[in-house]
Amino acid sequence: SNQQATIFGEPIGVLADSGGFSILSRSGMSCTSDQAGVWQPGIVRQNDEILVSFSSANGTLVAGGLTGILRSDNGVDWTREVLPPNSGPVVDIDWSGDQFVALGTRVYRSSTGSGWDQDDPAQSISYGYCIEHFRGSAYVGTENGIADTLVWMENGAGFAPVASGRTGAVVELISNGSELIAIGTSPLMTSTNGVDWTAPHTGTSLTGDLHQVVYTGAGFIACGEDGRLWRSSDGESWTAEPIEDFPAINSMIVNDGHLVGAGNRLVHSRDGAQWEITKVGSFRFLDVAFGDNKYVAITARSVPQGVAISADRIERRVDRRE
């Protein structure tokens, strides 16, 4: 059946987990789909909560907001987790493989999403944007060269500065296991050990509003607001791909070598070189996820929330309320 997925407020993303798909909005509303494709609304918001991030693992959803962390086992019913006093906002949450790690002015950890331990309370991370795990350590991307540093690396005493001498902001960190890449308003940076960082060789500056870098198994692809696509086999040398009418992309994922991107249009490719571009009405898409043998992309609209669903590539239908 053609189900509706109406969610009030600006969405922050869609996640796939063992139970289906979940969408959250900044204003604290949720919408969860089971494997049969039936969407059920829920309320995350408590005390004017404003959400900014969420993650999932093993059937558990964890959301971070301006007043802390919330947890759910079904995406509909949510409970607030107790954090130390004056914990401040939680801006990003990552699953390390054995625990959730949440980033605020401090770093918090939990193996189940219930019961959180705080890292060294004397360690404060100002203007943190994102957290990522690489070779057993956590890395934090920050804004505007705080202490002349854009990336901080976890060590035994807390976090130590790396990637120094740069300005701008690192809004996302991506790892393929052997390399860590930082993107944002500063030029793209790469590191093979997390300590030494270099800018790539492109012939032109690989900077601007990059939203996503993905690893395909054969190399990296970077995309963003300006509608350009960059490819690299090693993360060091990058080439701009001249693709006619390629749209601005907000999110891209890789599934079994198949790339699917969501933005002003929906795009997909089997090899990263040849792309098909699909327009679905006048929708601008925010995020895309894969699970239960299908792709789900959500629009950037507040109300109604459009959802495009496909079993092979995103172009089959859009569920929406007019």
CORZIDA-V691635 format. One record per pair of residues at least 12 apart in sequence whose ideal C-beta (glycine too) atoms are under 6 Angstrom apart, sorted by the first residue. I is the first residue (numbers start at 1). J is the second residue. Records with the same first field share a line. If there is no record, write none. Layout:
I = J + J
This chain:
2 = 319
3 = 37 + 38 + 39 + 319
4 = 321
5 = 31 + 39 + 305 + 307 + 319
6 = 304 + 305 + 321
7 = 23 + 25 + 29 + 31 + 305
8 = 29 + 303
9 = 25 + 26 + 27 + 29 + 302
10 = 25 + 26 + 302
11 = 23 + 25 + 286 + 298
12 = 24 + 26
13 = 287
14 = 287 + 289 + 296 + 298
15 = 56 + 289
16 = 289 + 291
17 = 56
18 = 59
19 = 59
20 = 33 + 34 + 35
21 = 33 + 296
22 = 61 + 75
23 = 298
24 = 51 + 54
26 = 50 + 51
28 = 44 + 45 + 49 + 51
30 = 42 + 44 + 75
32 = 75 + 76
35 = 292
40 = 76
42 = 76
44 = 63 + 70 + 78
46 = 80
49 = 65 + 67
50 = 65 + 66
51 = 63 + 65
52 = 65 + 91
53 = 92 + 93
55 = 93 + 95
57 = 95
60 = 113
61 = 75
62 = 93 + 100 + 113
64 = 90 + 93 + 102
66 = 89
68 = 83 + 87
69 = 81 + 90 + 102
71 = 113 + 114
81 = 116
84 = 118
87 = 104
88 = 104 + 105
89 = 104
90 = 102 + 104
91 = 103 + 128
92 = 130 + 131
94 = 131
96 = 133
99 = 111
100 = 113
101 = 131 + 138
103 = 128 + 131
105 = 124
106 = 118
107 = 119
120 = 158
123 = 158
125 = 140
126 = 146
127 = 142 + 143 + 146
128 = 140 + 142
129 = 141 + 171
130 = 172 + 173
132 = 173 + 175
134 = 175 + 180 + 194
137 = 154
138 = 154
139 = 151 + 153 + 173
140 = 152
141 = 170 + 173 + 182
143 = 169
145 = 166 + 167
147 = 161
148 = 164
149 = 161 + 164
150 = 163 + 166 + 170
151 = 163 + 170 + 182
153 = 194
162 = 195
163 = 197
166 = 186
168 = 185 + 186
169 = 184 + 185
170 = 182 + 184
171 = 184
174 = 213
176 = 215
179 = 192 + 235
180 = 194
181 = 213
183 = 210 + 213
187 = 199 + 207
188 = 200 + 206
190 = 235
200 = 236 + 238
201 = 237
202 = 238
206 = 230 + 238
208 = 226
209 = 224 + 225
210 = 222 + 224
211 = 224 + 250
212 = 251 + 252
214 = 252 + 254
216 = 254 + 272
219 = 232 + 233
220 = 232 + 235
221 = 272
223 = 249 + 252
225 = 248
227 = 246 + 247 + 248
228 = 240
229 = 241 + 243 + 246
243 = 275
247 = 263 + 264 + 265
248 = 263 + 264
249 = 261 + 263
250 = 262 + 263 + 286
251 = 287 + 288
253 = 288 + 290
255 = 290
258 = 270
260 = 288 + 295 + 314
262 = 285 + 287 + 288 + 297
264 = 284
265 = 277 + 279
266 = 278 + 314
268 = 313
278 = 315
280 = 308 + 318
283 = 299 + 306
284 = 300
285 = 297 + 299
286 = 298 + 300
294 = 311
295 = 310 + 314
296 = 309
297 = 314
304 = 320 + 321
306 = 318 + 320
307 = 319
